[in-house]
Amino acid sequence: MLHLSVALVTTYGLLALSVCALWLAPLKLRSGTEVAPWLCLLVLACASGVATGLLSLQALAAVAALGALAYAARRSKSGALHVLLMVAMGCMMLAMALHRFPGFVNPPLVTDMVISAAAKPVTHRLNFDTAAAGVILFALFCVPARTREQWREVGRQYRIILGTPLVVLAVGMLVGYVDVDVKLFAYTPVFIALNLLFTCVTEEAFFRGFIQEQLARAMRRWEAGPLLAMAIAALLFGLAHARGGWLFVGLASLAGLGYGYAYLRSQRIETAILTHLALNSMHFIAFTYPRLDAV
């Protein structure tokens, strides 16, 4: 069952626009002050959430605290202070991803929807906390592609973007996690759009734009540093999916290697995001979703 209301459309519509605005350059006012479109839209989304009861003042405080912590970590120069702030920010980001902060309603968009006959029904929630955290992290630690040449570099990685989902889903079939199940619902474009904006952007900003990038910088003296950073980020990505079982952890880690390699090859976060989206979309459209019930 699909659940929609004016409150959901307004609040999460503004949040989605905030994600899209990450690729817009700051606006320069006559006074010389720069205004970030993503920040304006995020503030409006938060205000709408409070007004409609989807967010409490506690939730608003959590978003503001994460923003302040991320900004301080981004601007810090001192080695020890910088590391402390980065660790604190990473822990807070993880806590928000695990929904540990009170005040976020995170309502269901669909409940008990049967996507595949061989799988259990699914419930998809709209998670404001993780999406807002992703916007903040992306804005402060990722560099969006804004020129034609930068987007061309993303396009040059099409083999990785398309190859990663084929490899991961083939392995998923071999281990009995999924099977071929081609389908197309009216919900499909909604799933793809929300998965891109609220899942892929957030997870890639955290695991590739933040963790992999920071680890690679810390290990830049080693020749194998970038590859080791990629592997660690992929393993952490897999462990973040431990709730789905160890088989899912293994498949998610394999997927994380693909996303990480896409980022490493192009140095563009968009390549990792598109690879992630390609896998999730192929899984939803052409394979058992979320997984075979017998697993």
Secondary structure as the mmCIF struct_conf table of DSSP 4:
data_model
#
loop_
_struct_conf.conf_type_id
_struct_conf.id
_struct_conf.beg_label_comp_id
_struct_conf.beg_label_asym_id
_struct_conf.beg_label_seq_id
_struct_conf.end_label_comp_id
_struct_conf.end_label_asym_id
_struct_conf.end_label_seq_id
STRN STRN1 LEU A 2 LEU A 2
HELX_RH_AL_P HELX_RH_AL_P1 VAL A 6 CYS A 20
HELX_RH_3T_P HELX_RH_3T_P1 ALA A 21 TRP A 23
BEND BEND1 LEU A 24 LEU A 24
HELX_LH_PP_P HELX_LH_PP_P1 ALA A 25 PRO A 26
STRN STRN2 LEU A 27 LYS A 28
HELX_LH_PP_P HELX_LH_PP_P2 LEU A 29 LEU A 29
TURN_TY1_P TURN_TY1_P1 ARG A 30 SER A 31
BEND BEND2 GLY A 32 GLY A 32
STRN STRN3 GLU A 34 VAL A 35
HELX_RH_AL_P HELX_RH_AL_P2 PRO A 37 THR A 52
TURN_TY1_P TURN_TY1_P2 GLY A 53 GLY A 53
BEND BEND3 LEU A 54 LEU A 54
STRN STRN4 LEU A 55 LEU A 55
HELX_RH_AL_P HELX_RH_AL_P3 LEU A 57 ARG A 75
HELX_RH_AL_P HELX_RH_AL_P4 GLY A 79 ALA A 97
TURN_TY1_P TURN_TY1_P3 LEU A 98 HIS A 99
BEND BEND4 PHE A 101 PHE A 101
TURN_TY1_P TURN_TY1_P4 PRO A 102 GLY A 103
STRN STRN5 PHE A 104 PHE A 104
STRN STRN6 PRO A 108 MET A 113
BEND BEND5 ILE A 115 ILE A 115
TURN_TY1_P TURN_TY1_P5 ALA A 117 ALA A 118
BEND BEND6 ALA A 119 ALA A 119
STRN STRN7 VAL A 122 ARG A 125
HELX_RH_AL_P HELX_RH_AL_P5 PHE A 128 PHE A 141
BEND BEND7 THR A 147 THR A 147
HELX_RH_AL_P HELX_RH_AL_P6 ARG A 148 GLY A 155
TURN_TY1_P TURN_TY1_P6 ARG A 156 GLN A 157
HELX_RH_AL_P HELX_RH_AL_P7 TYR A 158 LEU A 174
TURN_TY1_P TURN_TY1_P7 VAL A 175 GLY A 176
BEND BEND8 TYR A 177 TYR A 177
STRN STRN8 VAL A 180 VAL A 180
TURN_TY1_P TURN_TY1_P8 ALA A 186 TYR A 187
HELX_RH_AL_P HELX_RH_AL_P8 THR A 188 LEU A 194
HELX_RH_PI_P HELX_RH_PI_P1 ASN A 195 CYS A 200
HELX_RH_AL_P HELX_RH_AL_P9 VAL A 201 GLU A 204
HELX_RH_PI_P HELX_RH_PI_P2 ALA A 205 GLN A 212
HELX_RH_AL_P HELX_RH_AL_P10 GLU A 213 ALA A 218
TURN_TY1_P TURN_TY1_P9 MET A 219 ARG A 221
BEND BEND9 TRP A 222 TRP A 222
TURN_TY1_P TURN_TY1_P10 GLU A 223 ALA A 224
HELX_RH_AL_P HELX_RH_AL_P11 GLY A 225 LEU A 239
TURN_TY1_P TURN_TY1_P11 ALA A 240 HIS A 241
HELX_RH_3T_P HELX_RH_3T_P2 ALA A 242 GLY A 244
HELX_RH_AL_P HELX_RH_AL_P12 TRP A 246 SER A 266
HELX_RH_AL_P HELX_RH_AL_P13 ILE A 269 ALA A 286
STRN STRN9 PHE A 287 PHE A 287
BEND BEND10 TYR A 289 PRO A 290
TURN_TY1_P TURN_TY1_P12 ASP A 293 ALA A 294
#
